[in-house]
Amino acid sequence: MTDSSIGMGAQDQAERDKFENELKRILDASEENGITLRVIGSLAFQMHCPKYGYLQAAMGRAYTDIDFAGYRKQARLVKELMQKIDYEEQKEVFIVSEGDRSIFHHLHSSLYVDVFYDKLDFSHVISWNDRLEVDNPTIPLAELLLEKMQIYQINEKDIIDTIMLLLEHPLGDSDEEVINIERIAQLLAKDWGLWRTTTMNLDKVKQMAGQYSQLNESEQAHIADQVDRSLSKIEAEPKSRGWKLRARVGDRVKWYKDVDEVS
């Protein structure tokens, strides 16, 4: 894993409330203006895990920013909205990312907002194509899980968010408060690189879950079972010809992209 201090540290409720209240303000404004924004990142996991969301604070997982998924066709509208509600765009980010990403800084606080258009493109690509209408106000649970599992150098904050998600939601073949493991398996069956990173990280989640004193034995066992059943479903999915050809090469050739964070 990478530096486990990233996104980790003591954060009192007042500070967490600041992020959550600002998130609600932005979501209300986007809805009023007909703009499709869906929450990703730590706040999305908090919103989708009302029972186990307390684990973020208990395990020292801090909010650092507010993240959204959006559509590039609405990028201009997003920029106009953010300016209207007291944010300033870091314009070079949109240029350097070739229109894939915008970062906005609040004019009167240290808060900033990150918007990813059409896809998340870090170690691997996770597409939002036709998926942002499936859930609201976050991206679907399948994409939430893949958002974390696609990170080659995964860190502790991502492990904690994944633990919450696996404790809170069952696996299934739909998107209604269920982790659509069938969709995940189908995506991984076409992309050996994403399969390799995802399965590797699921194993890490299982191993790490057994080390947290905040989880009881039953919860640790449940996470292990969720991971095992996920891996079984993923392995059982028929693989594409491209997947099989790439699998022959295996780890001898790099299968993920290095990530240069824009800050």
Secondary structure, DSSP 8 states (H G I E B T S, - for coil): ---TTTTBS---HHHHHHHHHHHHHHHHHHHHTT--EEEESHHHHHHH-TTTTHHHHHTTB----EEEEE-GGGHHHHHHHHHHTTEEE-HHHHHHTTTSEEEEEETTSS-EEEEEESEEESSSEEE-TTTTTTSSSB--HHHHHHHHHT-TT--HHHHHHHHHHHHH--EESS-SSSEEHHHHHHHHTT-HHHHHHHHHHHHHHHHHHTT-TTS-HHHHHHHHHHHHHHHHHHHHS---HHHHHHHHHGGGS--S-------
